[in-house]
Amino acid sequence: MFNQNVSALAVLANIVDAMGLDSKAIVEEAESPIGHKMLNEDFALAGKLGARGFPTIIMINEENKGVKIVGSRSLNMYVQGLQQVLGKELQPQEPPSLANLLTKEELLFSKEIEEMYELDQAAVTGFVKDNLAADAYAFKEILGEHYITKK
């Protein structure tokens, strides 16, 4: 995350603390035998499903037919894969209002807002101020990345 080695426990703890979460509990669970077991199960499942690169997205339908997309790809590739798995063409929907999205997610990174509402990075602050009541959110920063949280 943000070009830091999250496998170093101190780095992981700092990131988790900066997010307002209980780093002690999270790091303890990650380092516990059950945490290691769950991680190994995830790696085994990824290998079984043929994940060989990062990211690997595997979509499987009810008939157990699927599509595997490896590596960073365009949105269009993911849409095509999903259409193939579902067997139908997808129609884009209007994005939810920023207020509804923040209520659901409770934390949104600037990049998420940029992508969701097709904004330039410089336009995010004004967009947030125009679409949310001043007492409904708080601007924050973690490791140089800006985000908003629901108050």
Order of alpha helices (4+ residues) and beta strands (2+ residues): alpha-alpha-alpha-beta-beta-alpha-alpha-beta-alpha-alpha-beta-beta
